């Protein structure tokens, strides 16, 4: 049912059917495994798929370029794998397609900015995400937070622990506006309990929740705003291959 809000972003429709997705999938005859890893890791994911012989089974076509979807084996299980475009609207298009073709458990891996003193390359498992983006409001009624899945989050933390690594569990601030992270907003987000900032978590969690799937995420700290100024460091580059393997481990045990 469509319920108008005070502003367009607050309009809400809980009808699960839209006018586009099934038409875009017409003619596709494949099913995907019920477990998937979605990454924001650039060439790391593509190289993994090539090295371990994952098959490209689908492409999510966008004007900015196609997003390959691979299927391969990890820990004796079939798993779907895709590297997402940056930003909530585009990332959720890929997630929606995977859910349409049978995925029910999703672990994402990507970077975050530190709002408090984290070293570069530390791992973070978000417990919930502050919904300071637009996409999640098209899936769930307006609220400040969206939670990640508790049991899948435990699989993420267990994978990190078993690898002999440390992590933090905390809230993340999901924003659409990378260049509007002003000092006042950063201070407000810290006061609200956010220790890191990202651009996709809230939206991905909302889509999964709306579609009856499970979602959790493993983030690694890249740049930082903790010192009162922006330091890009090396964008956490060294943590990317590790994040991918941790996400695969979590998805197949979750």
Residue pairs with C-beta under 8 A, 6 or more apart in sequence:
1 13
1 14
1 15
2 11
2 12
2 13
2 15
3 11
3 12
3 13
4 11
5 11
5 12
5 142
9 134
9 137
9 142
10 137
10 142
12 137
12 141
12 142
16 210
16 211
21 96
21 97
21 100
22 100
24 97
25 97
25 100
25 101
28 58
28 101
30 57
30 58
30 101
31 101
31 102
32 57
32 58
32 69
32 71
32 80
32 98
32 101
32 102
32 103
33 71
33 77
33 78
33 79
33 80
33 102
33 103
34 102
34 103
34 104
34 105
35 77
35 78
35 79
35 80
35 103
35 104
35 105
35 106
35 251
35 252
35 254
36 79
36 80
36 81
36 82
36 98
36 103
36 105
36 106
36 107
36 251
37 79
37 80
37 81
37 82
37 106
37 107
37 108
37 109
37 244
37 247
37 248
37 251
38 81
38 82
38 83
38 84
38 91
38 94
38 95
38 98
38 106
38 107
38 108
38 109
38 204
39 45
39 81
39 82
39 83
39 84
39 108
39 109
39 110
39 243
39 244
39 247
40 83
40 84
40 86
40 91
40 108
40 109
40 110
40 111
40 200
41 83
41 109
41 110
41 240
41 243
41 244
42 83
42 240
44 240
44 241
44 244
45 81
45 82
45 83
45 244
46 68
46 83
48 54
48 81
48 241
48 244
49 56
49 68
49 70
49 72
49 81
52 72
52 73
53 72
54 70
54 71
54 72
54 81
55 70
55 71
55 72
56 68
56 69
56 70
57 69
57 70
57 71
57 80
58 68
58 69
58 97
58 101
59 66
59 67
59 68
59 69
60 66
60 67
60 69
60 82
60 93
60 94
60 97
62 85
62 90
62 93
64 85
64 90
67 82
67 83
67 84
67 85
67 94
68 82
68 83
69 80
69 81
69 82
69 94
69 97
69 98
70 80
70 81
70 82
71 78
71 79
71 80
71 81
72 78
72 79
72 81
73 79
74 248
74 249
74 251
74 252
75 248
75 249
75 252
75 253
76 252
77 252
79 248
79 251
79 252
80 98
80 103
81 248
82 94
82 98
84 90
84 91
84 94
84 95
84 108
84 110
84 200
85 91
85 94
86 199
86 200
87 176
87 199
87 200
88 133
88 134
88 135
88 136
88 174
88 176
88 199
88 200
88 202
88 203
88 204
89 134
89 135
89 203
91 200
91 203
91 204
92 135
92 203
92 204
92 207
95 106
95 204
95 207
95 208
96 207
96 211
98 106
99 207
99 208
99 211
99 213
103 213
104 212
104 213
104 214
105 152
105 213
105 214
105 251
105 254
106 204
106 208
106 213
106 214
106 215
106 216
106 251
107 152
107 155
107 156
107 215
107 216
107 217
107 218
107 247
107 248
107 250
107 251
107 254
108 200
108 201
108 204
108 215
108 216
108 217
108 218
108 247
109 217
109 218
109 219
109 220
109 243
109 244
109 246
109 247
110 198
110 200
110 217
110 219
110 220
110 243
111 198
111 219
111 220
111 221
111 222
111 235
111 236
112 124
112 172
112 196
112 197
112 198
112 219
112 220
112 221
112 222
113 181
113 196
113 197
113 198
113 221
113 222
113 223
113 224
113 225
114 195
114 196
114 221
114 223
114 224
114 225
114 226
115 173
115 186
115 189
115 190
115 194
115 195
115 196
115 197
115 225
115 226
116 190
116 195
116 226
117 224
117 226
117 227
118 124
118 168
118 195
118 196
118 221
118 224
118 226
119 221
120 221
120 222
120 224
120 233
120 234
120 236
120 239
121 220
121 221
121 236
121 238
121 239
122 166
122 167
122 168
122 220
122 221
123 160
123 165
123 166
123 167
123 168
123 218
123 219
123 220
123 221
123 239
123 243
123 246
124 167
124 168
124 169
124 170
124 172
124 195
124 196
124 218
124 219
124 220
124 221
125 148
125 153
125 156
125 157
125 160
125 167
125 168
125 169
125 216
125 217
125 218
125 219
126 148
126 169
126 170
126 171
126 172
126 196
126 198
126 201
126 216
126 217
126 219
127 147
127 148
127 153
127 169
127 170
127 171
128 145
128 146
128 147
128 148
128 171
128 172
129 145
129 146
129 148
129 171
129 172
129 173
129 174
129 198
129 201
129 202
129 205
130 144
130 145
130 171
130 172
130 173
130 174
130 189
130 192
130 194
130 202
131 137
131 143
131 144
131 145
131 146
131 174
131 202
131 206
132 173
132 174
132 175
132 176
132 189
132 202
133 174
133 175
133 176
133 199
133 202
133 203
134 176
135 202
135 203
135 206
135 207
136 146
136 174
136 202
136 203
136 205
136 206
136 207
139 203
139 206
139 207
139 209
139 210
140 146
140 206
140 209
140 210
144 192
145 171
146 202
146 205
146 206
146 209
147 205
148 201
148 205
148 215
148 216
148 217
149 208
149 214
149 215
149 216
151 214
151 254
152 214
152 215
152 216
152 250
152 254
153 169
153 216
154 254
155 216
155 250
155 251
155 253
155 254
156 216
156 217
156 218
156 246
156 247
156 250
156 254
157 167
157 169
158 250
158 253
159 218
159 246
159 247
159 249
159 250
159 253
160 166
160 167
160 218
160 246
161 167
162 249
163 242
163 245
163 246
163 249
165 242
165 246
168 195
170 193
170 194
170 195
170 196
171 192
171 193
171 194
171 195
172 194
172 195
172 196
172 197
172 198
172 201
172 202
172 219
173 189
173 192
173 194
173 196
173 197
173 198
174 197
174 198
174 199
174 200
174 201
174 202
174 203
175 181
175 197
175 198
175 199
176 199
178 199
181 197
181 225
183 228
186 225
189 197
196 219
196 221
197 225
198 219
201 217
201 219
204 215
204 217
205 215
205 217
207 215
208 214
208 215
209 215
214 254
216 250
216 254
218 243
218 246
218 247
218 250
219 243
220 236
220 239
220 240
220 242
220 243
221 236
221 239
222 232
222 233
222 235
222 236
223 230
223 231
223 232
223 233
223 235
223 236
224 230
224 231
224 233
